[in-house]
Amino acid sequence: MRALIADKLPESARQALIEGGLEVVFDATLSADSLLAAMAQHDPDVLLVRSTKISAAHIAAAKSLQLIVRAGAGVNTIDLDAASAHAVYVANCPGMNAVAVAELTWGHILNADRRIADNVADLRAGQWRKKTYAKARGLKDRVLGVIGCGAIGRAVITRGQAFGMRVMVWDPLLDADGARALGVELATDILELARYADVLTLHVPLNDATRGMADADLFNALRPGATFINTSRGPVVDEVALAEAIQSKGIRAGLDVFCGEPSADGEWVQSLAGLEGVYGTHHIGASTNQAQEAVAAEACRVVLEWKHTGQAPNCVNLAINTPATHRLVIRHADEVGVLAGLLELLREAGINVQRMRNIIFSGDHGAACARINIMGPLDDGLIQRLRGTANVLDVKVLEI
């Protein structure tokens, strides 16, 4: 079994996979056409990436590919539709870099309040401007608004509470009991949250529901002079609307992510990043040694568990609901050809199998139980033929 690591991961990842019995190809320089050639050449069973973009062409190029692991949380750089069409698992490593991103978030919050970066720039330029910079508002008793209460959002919340801030949150999956457990106030929607927030910070994945969620309405709801932080993904923000709010309302922004980020180091001019009041970093939220080692370890755990069990932890592209209407529970002898005969009867009847699991029991009798989800219904004649199959002990039909 071969794994291709096509991104910058710690050496510990390669060693863990080798010790787990995989052949490993490690080339952090691969991307676009060079990755396409490598996929065809090495034909890996497993592909591990961090920020490298994976297209439908990359997935199709490796006939043996069964698993893609994103060494991080977001999977927007991977063509999930193409992976699903080729029956390739896509798994991520959620929460492993949460503390690192939360730490950078707080670096941005503190910097926006105290203008640390501007202080440093003036001192390096030979300017002493104490009167200019001795006007911070301070954070204690201010309102910290958090959009998204996943692992990163929660890490930000605990640090905000340590700073003595009043924390309000919005998350569609968080209810009143969950908010009480976190010791936070629950907003009814993001606009209510924005109206109260002195600092508003985003911690959401990029998907159809979140793309552009920080829009003109949200920035209009923010108080003049408020701080806006984004360390999630650039496209969750309408950058034109944010630029307008910065210029018209004195909003300060700490941004680790932008729309259209380049894939390699070099010159890059971004109008939003150049505005006064915007403090930008280079999408480095997860880039600490601690975080990278934790993510690498989780990525390897996913690969090795999949290798040993056939199940991919943290898989993001499996169907949650299928068209299955019935479940067959078939107890049978663990003999060659029993399942094949049962499935052939279903095929002849034009019945599609949606999910199947065959469980083997201990002991010397060699018994098993197959649970098969199907698009039914089955007629009585077919049920009798299933029950009459050699070495079948019993067949039950349940509605799902």
C-alpha positions, 0 to 999 in steps of 0.5 A: 500500500502506497501513500503520497505526501504532497505537501509540507508535513513534519518528518514524523508523518512519513516515519509513522506511515512507514512504521505502519507498513506503508510505502511512502513517497514524500514530495512537498513541492508537488502541485497542479501539473507536477502533482498530476504527473506524480499521481499517475506515476506513483498511483498511490492508495492514499494522498495526504495534503495540507494546502495543496489543491486537489482537482478532479483530474488529480483524483482521476489520475490515480486508479488505486486512490482510495483515501485523501487526508487533509492535514487540517480542518477545511476541505474546500481545496479538495474536489469533494464531488469528484472524490465521491464520484470515484468512491474515494474517502476524504477525511480531515483533522478537525480541532488539532490546530484549534489552539494555534488559530485561537492564539493568532486570533488573540494576537490580532485582537490585542494588536487591533486594540493597542496597534502594536504593529503600528508602534513597531513600524514607527519605532523602526522608522525612527519615530517616537509617537507615544501620544498617538498610541496611548489611546487604546480602549482596553478589552476588560468588560467589552463584548466579544462576539464569536461566530461559530463555536467549534473547537477554534471558537471555543478556544477563543471563548475561554481566552476571552473569558480569561481577559474578563470580556463579556462573551456572546456567541452565535452558532446554528448548532448551539442551544441555550443549554450549550451556551450556559455550559460555555458560560456565554450569552446566545445571540438570536442571529449574527446581526444581533451579535454584531450590534452588541460586539466590540470585537467580532471574530469569525470561526466557521468553515467555508461552504455554501451557507457561510460564503459571504456571510460577513456582508454589508448588513453585518458591517452596518450592524457593527458599532463604529470603531469596532474590531473585526477578526477573520482567521477562518477563510477569506471568502466568508467575508465580502471584502468590498463591504468590509473595506467600506466599513473600515473607511466609513466607520473606522472599523479595525480588522485583523485578517489572517485570510483573504480572497484569492490568496496566492499558492506560492510566496512572491509579490501579491498586491491586495487592496484590502490588506493595504488599507489603514486599520487593516492588520494582515497576516499570511494565513499562518493561523495553524502554523505552529510547530505544536499544531503541525505535529498534532495535525500530522499525528491525526492524519497518520491515525486516520490513514492507519485506522483506515488501513487496518479497519477499512473505516476512515475516521473524520470522513466528510463525503459519506452520505448521511441519508440514502434512498434506502427504504428497507433493511434486510437482517440476514443470519447465515453460515459464514460460508463461501458464496452465501452473500454472493447468492443473496446479492445475486437475487437482489440484482435479478430483482433490480433492487439496489444495495445502499449499505451493507455490513456483515458481522462474524460471530465467535465460536466454532460454528461459523455464523454471521449476520448481514445487515443490508440496506436496500431500495425496496420494497421486496415482494413475498416471493423474493423474500422466500427465495432469500430465506431458501438460499443455502446456509441462510438461517433467517431473513427479516425485513425492516422498514427504515 
